[in-house]
Amino acid sequence: MKKLSKGIRKYIRKEKARIRREVLDIEEQKRLIKELYEKLGIKRK
């Protein structure tokens, strides 16, 4: 897997923190984070 640029990693970290702050439901958090990776075209295990 190709290493992501520093800017992309920073964006993902900030978005995940925002999702975890704003969404209380754990399953909803997982779904939104999964969508974030899909939107960026990143394959996750």
N, C-alpha and C positions, 0 to 999 in steps of 0.2 A: 504494500500500500504506500502511495506517495505521501511524503510528509506535507502537511498543510502549512501555508504561509502564516507568519506571525499575526497578521491582521485578521485572517479567518479564524484562527484559534481564539483570539481576543473576542471577536464577535460572538462565537459560539459560547464562550464562557459567560459573557454578559447576558446573552439571551437565556441561557439555562438558569442563571441566577434570577432573572426577571420572572421567568415562568414559575420557579419554585417559590418566589415571594408572593406572586399574585394568585396562584392556583393552589387551593388547599387539598383537593382530591389527588391522591397519589397516582391513580390510574390515568387521570386526565393529564397530569404532569408528564408521565411516560409517553402518552400519545402525542402531546405537543412537542416534546423533545425529539421524538421519532420523526415527526413531520418536519422539524427544523433541519435534521440531517438529510431527509429526502429532498427538501427544497434546495439545499446546497449541492445535491448530487453526490453525497458521501455514503459509501456502503459501510454499514455497521455489522458486527458479528451478532 
